[in-house]
Amino acid sequence: MPYEAPTHTVERSLRATTGAKVIAGVDEVGRGAWAGPVTVCAAITGLRRPPEGLTDSKLLTPRRRDELAAVLATWVTAHALGHASPEEIDELGMTAALRLAAVRALDALPVRPDAVILDGKHDYLGAPWQVRTVIKGDQSCIAVAAASVIAKVERDRMMATLGEAGGGCEEFGFAANAGYPSPVHKAALETLGPTPYHRLSWAYLDALPRWRHLKKVRRSEEQLELENGGQLGFDF
C-alpha cells in the first residue's frame, strides 16, 4: 500500500518560528501492551535525506523494521531510549509513565534538544520542554518516524528475550506478541497467571477470576501528591 514519505516540514517550521537548532523526534511503543515496559525513543536527525522507505514502524514488516533500524543506528545524528517498567506504570499511570520514559530518553541524548516533536495530539511531556505535537507524526515527520522504528525494534527484542527458553515466560508468546493481547497470551494468563513483567493495574485481570486478587488499584494523582508533601515528586 503506497504511503507519503515523511518530511522535515515540522522541523523547518520550528527552526523558523522558534529559533530551535537541535530538534528531537519522540515516539513511544508499548502503551497498549499487557506486559513489558513502555519504551520511548528520542531521535535527532538534522535535515538530511532519510533512508529509503522510512515511515511509521506500524506500516513496516518486522523484517523491514529490523533492516531500517540497523541503518538508522548510524544514520541519525543521535538517539536514546527510555523505559518505564510495569511497576512504574502501575504506580504512576500511563501518562506519567510515558513522561518518565520520555525524559529518560531525552536526558540520555548527548545534547539537550531545543525543541521536541511529539507524536500524537497530547503533550504528555510538558514544561520545561518546548513541544510540538503532531498527529500521525510517525508518518509525516522524519525524526519521529526514525524514533518510531528504533523504539519498536528495541522493545520487540526486549520482549522476545523474556520469552526465550529458560526465562520463565515461554508460554506467553512474547516473541510474537511483544506483550500485547493475543490468543496465546490470553491462554497462558488464564492457566499460569501474570508474570513479574505484567502490568497488574490493567483491566485484563478483571476477566481472570483465578488471578483477579492480584490486581493493583493505582492511587490517584491527588493521593500521590499528598504522600509526597504536596508535590508529585517523581524523579523525572
N, C-alpha and C positions, 0 to 999 in steps of 0.2 A: 504494500500500500504506500503510495507516494506521500511524502510529507515535506513541509517547508523547512529548509535548513535554518538553524539558529543564526543570529547575527550579533553584532556589537552595538546595536542601536541604543539599548538602555545604558550601556557603559559610556557611549559617546554623549548621551544626554546628561548623565550625571557629571561627567567631566566639564561639560559646557555650563551647566546651571549651578553646580556646587563647588567647582574647582578641585574636586577629588582627583587624585592621581593614581592611587592604589585602590582598586575595587575588587572585592571578593564576591564570587557567586556562592551561594549556600543552598544546599538541598539535603533532605533527610530521607531515611528509609527505615522501615520497621514500625511505623506509627500504629498500624492495624494488626500487628502480629500478636499472638497469644504468648509467645516465648521469645527470649532473647532481648538484647538491648535495642534502644532506638539509636541510630547512628547518623551523624551529621558530617558532611564534608564541606570544607571551605576551600575554594579553588581560586587562584589568581592566574589570569591568562594573558593579560595585556590585550593588545588589539591585533594579534597575529591571526593568520588564516588557520582555521581549526582543521583537525584531521577529518578526512572524508567520512561521511556517514554519522558524524556526531549528532546525537539527539537525546531526548528523554530516554533513560535506561529502560523504561517500561515498553518502549516501542522496539527494542532490540532483542534478538535471540540471545540465550545465555552464551553461546559461542562468540557472537559478535561483541557482546558486552566485555567478555574477557579479553578479546583482541584489542578493543578500544582502550580498555583500562591499562593495558600494558604500554600502549602508545602514549596515553595521557600522562602516565607517571613521569615521563621525561619531557613531554611537550609543554605542560603547564609551567608557568613561572614558579609557582609554589602551591602546595596543597597540604592540608592537615585534616585529621579525623578526630571527632569527639564522640564519646558514647555516654549514654545514661543507662544504668543497669536496671533489670527488672525490679529490684528492691527500691531504687530511686524513683522509678515510675509509680510503684505502689504508694510510696511515701508522699511524693510531691504532686502527682497527677501529670498528665501528658504535656500540658502546656509548659509547666515549669521544668519538666524533664527535657523537653526539646530545647529550652533556653540553656539549660545546664550543658547539654551536649554541644550546642552551637558555640557557646562561649569557650568551651574547652577546645574546640576545633580552631576558632579564631585566635585564641591565645597561643596556640601551638604553631601558628604561622611565623616565619622568620621576620616578617614585617607587619605592623599593625595596619589594617586597611583603613582608608579614609572614608569608605562607604561600602555598604553591603547590599547586594541584590538577593532578596529572599524569595524563594519560590512560594506561590500561593497568595492569598488575599489577606492573611492575618499576620501581623507583625508580632511574633512570639519572642523576638529578641529585645526590642525596646532600647531605651537610653542606657548608656551613653553612645550607642552605635547609631550612625546615620544609615537608615534603612530605606530601601525602595522595594516594596512588594510588587511582584509581577505574577499574575495568574497565568499558569502554564509557562512559567519562566524556564522550566526544564526543557521546553520545546523551542522557545523563542530566543533565549539568551545563551550565548556560548559558554560563559563562565559557569552558569547554573547547570547547563547540560553536562559539562565536564564533571562538576561536583556530583551530579545525579549518578553518572556511570561509576565513578570511583567509589562512592558510598555503597551503591548496590552490590558491586562485586566484592568489596571488603566484607560487608555484613554477611553475604551469602557464604563466603568462605569460612567465616567465623562459625556460622550455624552448621555448616557441613562438618566441621571439625568436632562439634559437640555430638554429632550423630555417628561418628566413626566407632568402629568396634572397640569396646573397652571403655567407652566414655559414659556408659550408663543410660544413654538416650537412643539406643539403636532402633527401638520400636516406634519412635515418633516420626521418623522420616524427615528429619531436619535438613538433610542434604537436598531433598526435593522440594520441601515446602518452606524452608527458612523460618520456621516457627509460626507461619500463618495457618489458618484453618484449612484442613484437608481431610478426606475420609480416613486416611491412615493416622493422622494426628489425633483426630477425634476418637478413633477406636482405642488408641493407646492410652489416651487420657481416661476413658471410661474404665479400662482394665487396671492401669498402673497408677493413675492419679498424676498430679503435676510434679514436675522435676524442680530442682532448685533454680532452673532457668526460666520458669514460668512466671507470668505476672498474676499475682494472686488477688488483685482487686478487680480483675476483668470479669465481665458478666457470664463468660462461658461456664464458670463454676456453678452458676445457678441451675444449669441443666444436668449437673452431675451429682445426684443425691448422695452418693457414697463419699464424695470428696467436698461437698459443699461447706462442711465445717472449717475447711482451710481458708475460706475466703477472707481477705482482709478488707476492712472498711477504711477507705482513705479519709484521713482527717481533713477538714475544710481548711482553706487558707486562713480563716479567722482563728481557728484553733491553733494552727501552727504559729501564727503571729503572736498570740498570747503566750505560748510556751517559750517564745524567743524574746520575751520582754518588749513586745510592741514592734519588732522587726522580723521579717521573714528569715533573715539571717542565713540564707543558702549560700554556700561557697561557690559563687559563680565566677 
